[in-house]
């Protein structure tokens, strides 16, 4: 098993390209999680480093039309296969039949996200040894401040399966991301032109006002410092291997 502490020491402070290159060199069974602007940067960098690029995305069934267009634009732009993951239809059906389409406004988003996002992601991650995400330390107050460039993903590892997570953009800011997108002419979601910064499901995402933090556009009816859907639940634990 890779010594994650040593690898983190080696990669901390390295460029995103160097981190991705190291990740691809150490793990054959590795995939990029794709949903937003940060992830396009990962794809833009990685597709130049490997002919075996594996990318997946989550379709919750509640995405904006612009997001579906964006996924297809990325697929065509890079000529890659994007594996689309879907939630279990029976679980979604039971939730909607029991609580309606917008229960998350009343009892929080964790149950809906658990069914539509976390469960299909857990199923996918059980089939890989490592994954690459677009997390940045400045993305979410209270939950991502200490995101390391590489970690053991304690949230999705099992008794017989240690999963490693790489976060090549941990040290980047939103400005760094958008400077790179503009420089590389990478595709992006049209919603960004309408004031959206952090984009999730349509009912749970809205534009932010000038001066607001990007995560204030997500689950705005809930406590401001813990805005996570569960995909990165292990941010603050399991950072050493």
DOPAGU-110619 format. One record per residue (C-alpha): residue number from 1; z, x, y. Coordinates in nm, 3 decimals, padded with zeros to 5 digits, m for minus. Each point is the difference from the previous one (the first is absolute). Last residue first. Layout:
BEGIN
+-------+---------+---------+---------+
! kolvo !      c3 !      c1 !      c2 !
+-------+---------+---------+---------+
!   NUM !       Z !       X !       Y !
...
+-------+---------+---------+---------+
***
This chain:
BEGIN
+-------+---------+---------+---------+
! kolvo !      c3 !      c1 !      c2 !
+-------+---------+---------+---------+
!   241 !  00.556 ! m00.281 !  00.667 !
!   240 !  00.140 ! m00.055 !  00.344 !
!   239 ! m00.090 ! m00.292 !  00.223 !
!   238 !  00.152 ! m00.253 ! m00.237 !
!   237 !  00.131 ! m00.219 !  00.275 !
!   236 ! m00.094 ! m00.068 !  00.360 !
!   235 ! m00.358 ! m00.103 ! m00.050 !
!   234 !  00.058 ! m00.170 ! m00.336 !
!   233 ! m00.092 ! m00.349 !  00.113 !
!   232 ! m00.349 !  00.105 !  00.101 !
!   231 ! m00.198 ! m00.296 ! m00.132 !
!   230 !  00.298 ! m00.227 !  00.060 !
!   229 ! m00.133 ! m00.198 !  00.295 !
!   228 !  00.174 !  00.211 !  00.264 !
!   227 !  00.122 ! m00.099 !  00.343 !
!   226 !  00.362 !  00.111 !  00.010 !
!   225 !  00.068 !  00.083 !  00.365 !
!   224 ! m00.100 ! m00.324 !  00.175 !
!   223 !  00.196 ! m00.266 ! m00.188 !
!   222 ! m00.241 ! m00.283 ! m00.086 !
!   221 ! m00.217 ! m00.246 !  00.196 !
!   220 ! m00.250 !  00.273 !  00.089 !
!   219 ! m00.105 !  00.043 ! m00.365 !
!   218 ! m00.253 !  00.265 !  00.114 !
!   217 ! m00.118 !  00.037 !  00.361 !
!   216 !  00.319 !  00.179 !  00.094 !
!   215 ! m00.107 !  00.271 ! m00.245 !
!   214 ! m00.229 !  00.156 !  00.262 !
!   213 !  00.282 !  00.055 !  00.249 !
!   212 ! m00.036 ! m00.201 !  00.320 !
!   211 ! m00.096 !  00.176 !  00.322 !
!   210 ! m00.313 ! m00.209 !  00.059 !
!   209 !  00.027 ! m00.323 ! m00.201 !
!   208 ! m00.050 ! m00.017 ! m00.374 !
!   207 ! m00.261 ! m00.205 ! m00.186 !
!   206 !  00.116 ! m00.221 ! m00.287 !
!   205 !  00.060 !  00.039 ! m00.371 !
!   204 !  00.195 ! m00.214 ! m00.248 !
!   203 ! m00.231 ! m00.302 ! m00.040 !
!   202 ! m00.310 !  00.223 ! m00.028 !
!   201 !  00.136 !  00.248 ! m00.254 !
!   200 !  00.046 !  00.360 !  00.113 !
!   199 ! m00.124 !  00.193 !  00.301 !
!   198 !  00.202 !  00.254 !  00.200 !
!   197 ! m00.184 !  00.045 !  00.330 !
!   196 ! m00.145 ! m00.336 !  00.103 !
!   195 ! m00.096 ! m00.022 !  00.367 !
!   194 ! m00.342 ! m00.161 ! m00.042 !
!   193 ! m00.202 !  00.321 ! m00.043 !
!   192 !  00.223 !  00.095 ! m00.294 !
!   191 ! m00.106 ! m00.327 ! m00.162 !
!   190 ! m00.345 !  00.151 ! m00.053 !
!   189 !  00.142 !  00.207 ! m00.289 !
!   188 ! m00.120 !  00.360 !  00.000 !
!   187 ! m00.299 !  00.204 ! m00.117 !
!   186 !  00.004 !  00.381 !  00.035 !
!   185 ! m00.185 !  00.153 !  00.293 !
!   184 !  00.151 !  00.340 ! m00.089 !
!   183 !  00.118 !  00.072 !  00.354 !
!   182 !  00.095 ! m00.361 !  00.068 !
!   181 !  00.197 ! m00.030 ! m00.322 !
!   180 !  00.165 !  00.337 !  00.061 !
!   179 !  00.114 ! m00.092 !  00.350 !
!   178 !  00.120 ! m00.329 ! m00.142 !
!   177 !  00.223 !  00.163 ! m00.258 !
!   176 !  00.136 !  00.262 !  00.239 !
!   175 !  00.078 ! m00.273 !  00.254 !
!   174 !  00.193 ! m00.195 ! m00.264 !
!   173 !  00.212 !  00.311 ! m00.052 !
!   172 ! m00.029 !  00.253 ! m00.281 !
!   171 !  00.284 !  00.171 ! m00.185 !
!   170 !  00.002 ! m00.231 ! m00.302 !
!   169 ! m00.381 ! m00.005 ! m00.015 !
!   168 ! m00.024 !  00.170 ! m00.342 !
!   167 !  00.248 ! m00.242 ! m00.166 !
!   166 ! m00.016 !  00.093 ! m00.369 !
!   165 !  00.184 ! m00.207 ! m00.260 !
!   164 !  00.096 !  00.123 ! m00.346 !
!   163 !  00.070 ! m00.241 ! m00.288 !
!   162 !  00.229 !  00.099 ! m00.285 !
!   161 ! m00.066 ! m00.218 ! m00.304 !
!   160 !  00.227 ! m00.024 ! m00.305 !
!   159 !  00.307 ! m00.153 !  00.162 !
!   158 ! m00.213 ! m00.147 !  00.275 !
!   157 ! m00.132 !  00.108 !  00.339 !
!   156 ! m00.102 ! m00.270 !  00.246 !
!   155 !  00.287 ! m00.005 !  00.250 !
!   154 !  00.100 !  00.359 ! m00.076 !
!   153 ! m00.327 !  00.134 !  00.132 !
!   152 !  00.062 !  00.371 ! m00.045 !
!   151 ! m00.090 !  00.149 !  00.335 !
!   150 ! m00.275 !  00.169 !  00.200 !
!   149 ! m00.065 !  00.027 !  00.374 !
!   148 !  00.348 ! m00.137 !  00.063 !
!   147 !  00.069 ! m00.333 !  00.179 !
!   146 !  00.323 !  00.045 !  00.196 !
!   145 ! m00.057 ! m00.240 !  00.288 !
!   144 ! m00.168 ! m00.257 ! m00.224 !
!   143 !  00.258 ! m00.280 ! m00.031 !
!   142 !  00.209 ! m00.026 !  00.316 !
!   141 ! m00.281 ! m00.020 !  00.251 !
!   140 ! m00.339 ! m00.045 ! m00.166 !
!   139 ! m00.317 !  00.198 !  00.051 !
!   138 !  00.140 !  00.321 !  00.153 !
!   137 !  00.045 !  00.178 ! m00.333 !
!   136 ! m00.355 ! m00.076 ! m00.111 !
!   135 ! m00.105 ! m00.163 ! m00.327 !
!   134 ! m00.366 !  00.022 ! m00.098 !
!   133 !  00.056 !  00.011 ! m00.375 !
!   132 ! m00.110 !  00.222 ! m00.290 !
!   131 !  00.091 ! m00.082 ! m00.359 !
!   130 !  00.123 !  00.194 ! m00.299 !
!   129 !  00.015 ! m00.019 ! m00.379 !
!   128 ! m00.202 ! m00.318 ! m00.034 !
!   127 !  00.008 ! m00.308 ! m00.230 !
!   126 !  00.348 ! m00.128 !  00.091 !
!   125 ! m00.118 !  00.010 !  00.361 !
!   124 ! m00.239 ! m00.289 ! m00.064 !
!   123 !  00.259 ! m00.237 ! m00.146 !
!   122 !  00.246 !  00.088 !  00.275 !
!   121 ! m00.268 ! m00.072 !  00.260 !
!   120 ! m00.075 ! m00.340 ! m00.153 !
!   119 !  00.373 ! m00.089 !  00.009 !
!   118 !  00.065 !  00.143 !  00.348 !
!   117 ! m00.278 ! m00.174 !  00.189 !
!   116 ! m00.047 ! m00.374 ! m00.059 !
!   115 !  00.313 ! m00.073 ! m00.202 !
!   114 !  00.248 !  00.230 !  00.172 !
!   113 ! m00.163 ! m00.064 !  00.336 !
!   112 !  00.066 ! m00.373 ! m00.043 !
!   111 !  00.361 !  00.058 ! m00.105 !
!   110 !  00.070 !  00.263 !  00.267 !
!   109 ! m00.142 ! m00.191 !  00.297 !
!   108 !  00.313 ! m00.173 !  00.118 !
!   107 !  00.158 ! m00.339 ! m00.077 !
!   106 ! m00.141 ! m00.236 !  00.263 !
!   105 ! m00.316 !  00.166 !  00.132 !
!   104 ! m00.060 !  00.133 ! m00.352 !
!   103 ! m00.036 ! m00.356 ! m00.133 !
!   102 ! m00.345 ! m00.030 !  00.160 !
!   101 ! m00.232 ! m00.131 ! m00.271 !
!   100 !  00.241 ! m00.244 ! m00.164 !
!    99 !  00.329 !  00.065 ! m00.175 !
!    98 ! m00.034 ! m00.121 ! m00.360 !
!    97 ! m00.376 ! m00.043 ! m00.025 !
!    96 ! m00.067 !  00.313 !  00.204 !
!    95 !  00.238 !  00.216 ! m00.204 !
!    94 ! m00.123 ! m00.138 ! m00.333 !
!    93 ! m00.365 !  00.052 !  00.092 !
!    92 !  00.060 !  00.357 !  00.113 !
!    91 !  00.181 !  00.082 ! m00.326 !
!    90 ! m00.272 ! m00.170 ! m00.206 !
!    89 ! m00.277 !  00.186 !  00.183 !
!    88 !  00.145 !  00.345 ! m00.071 !
!    87 ! m00.067 !  00.201 !  00.313 !
!    86 ! m00.336 !  00.173 !  00.052 !
!    85 ! m00.098 !  00.366 !  00.009 !
!    84 ! m00.338 !  00.110 !  00.138 !
!    83 ! m00.129 !  00.332 ! m00.133 !
!    82 ! m00.213 !  00.158 !  00.270 !
!    81 ! m00.307 !  00.175 ! m00.139 !
!    80 ! m00.149 !  00.250 !  00.239 !
!    79 ! m00.321 !  00.031 !  00.199 !
!    78 !  00.193 !  00.126 !  00.302 !
!    77 ! m00.139 ! m00.246 !  00.255 !
!    76 ! m00.059 ! m00.273 ! m00.259 !
!    75 !  00.356 ! m00.019 ! m00.127 !
!    74 !  00.140 !  00.046 !  00.350 !
!    73 ! m00.210 ! m00.290 !  00.133 !
!    72 !  00.106 ! m00.218 ! m00.292 !
!    71 !  00.367 !  00.057 !  00.070 !
!    70 ! m00.058 ! m00.063 !  00.371 !
!    69 ! m00.176 ! m00.331 ! m00.061 !
!    68 !  00.297 ! m00.112 ! m00.209 !
!    67 !  00.229 !  00.107 !  00.283 !
!    66 ! m00.206 ! m00.189 !  00.259 !
!    65 !  00.038 ! m00.320 ! m00.204 !
!    64 !  00.378 !  00.045 !  00.038 !
!    63 !  00.198 !  00.044 ! m00.322 !
!    62 !  00.193 ! m00.276 ! m00.179 !
!    61 ! m00.129 !  00.034 ! m00.358 !
!    60 !  00.224 !  00.301 ! m00.051 !
!    59 ! m00.292 !  00.233 ! m00.057 !
!    58 !  00.155 !  00.341 ! m00.061 !
!    57 ! m00.211 !  00.316 !  00.021 !
!    56 ! m00.097 !  00.280 ! m00.235 !
!    55 ! m00.175 !  00.334 !  00.040 !
!    54 ! m00.094 !  00.261 ! m00.259 !
!    53 ! m00.208 !  00.297 !  00.115 !
!    52 ! m00.155 !  00.192 ! m00.288 !
!    51 ! m00.263 !  00.201 !  00.185 !
!    50 !  00.277 !  00.183 !  00.186 !
!    49 !  00.073 !  00.180 !  00.326 !
!    48 ! m00.239 ! m00.165 !  00.247 !
!    47 !  00.109 ! m00.348 ! m00.115 !
!    46 !  00.358 !  00.104 !  00.067 !
!    45 ! m00.017 !  00.049 !  00.376 !
!    44 ! m00.183 ! m00.321 !  00.092 !
!    43 !  00.201 ! m00.187 ! m00.265 !
!    42 !  00.331 !  00.117 !  00.147 !
!    41 ! m00.119 ! m00.084 !  00.353 !
!    40 ! m00.102 ! m00.343 ! m00.127 !
!    39 !  00.354 ! m00.037 ! m00.132 !
!    38 !  00.148 !  00.049 !  00.345 !
!    37 ! m00.220 ! m00.276 !  00.141 !
!    36 !  00.104 ! m00.261 ! m00.253 !
!    35 !  00.016 ! m00.125 ! m00.357 !
!    34 ! m00.064 !  00.273 ! m00.253 !
!    33 !  00.227 !  00.157 ! m00.263 !
!    32 ! m00.155 !  00.324 ! m00.118 !
!    31 !  00.004 !  00.084 ! m00.371 !
!    30 !  00.117 !  00.277 ! m00.233 !
!    29 ! m00.051 !  00.074 ! m00.369 !
!    28 ! m00.138 !  00.351 !  00.040 !
!    27 !  00.315 !  00.125 !  00.170 !
!    26 !  00.070 !  00.352 !  00.124 !
!    25 ! m00.336 !  00.076 !  00.162 !
!    24 ! m00.035 ! m00.347 !  00.153 !
!    23 !  00.346 !  00.025 !  00.155 !
!    22 ! m00.064 !  00.351 !  00.130 !
!    21 ! m00.325 ! m00.108 !  00.166 !
!    20 !  00.173 ! m00.305 !  00.148 !
!    19 !  00.273 !  00.219 !  00.148 !
!    18 ! m00.252 !  00.251 !  00.137 !
!    17 ! m00.205 ! m00.280 !  00.158 !
!    16 !  00.311 ! m00.156 !  00.154 !
!    15 !  00.079 !  00.337 !  00.162 !
!    14 !  00.301 !  00.198 ! m00.120 !
!    13 !  00.340 ! m00.035 !  00.170 !
!    12 !  00.177 ! m00.083 ! m00.324 !
!    11 ! m00.232 !  00.103 ! m00.283 !
!    10 !  00.186 !  00.295 ! m00.155 !
!     9 !  00.347 ! m00.144 !  00.060 !
!     8 ! m00.116 ! m00.330 ! m00.148 !
!     7 ! m00.142 !  00.179 ! m00.304 !
!     6 !  00.326 !  00.185 ! m00.054 !
!     5 !  00.201 ! m00.321 !  00.018 !
!     4 ! m00.254 ! m00.179 ! m00.220 !
!     3 !  00.023 !  00.253 ! m00.284 !
!     2 ! m00.296 ! m00.123 ! m00.203 !
!     1 !  00.081 ! m00.116 ! m00.352 !
+-------+---------+---------+---------+
***
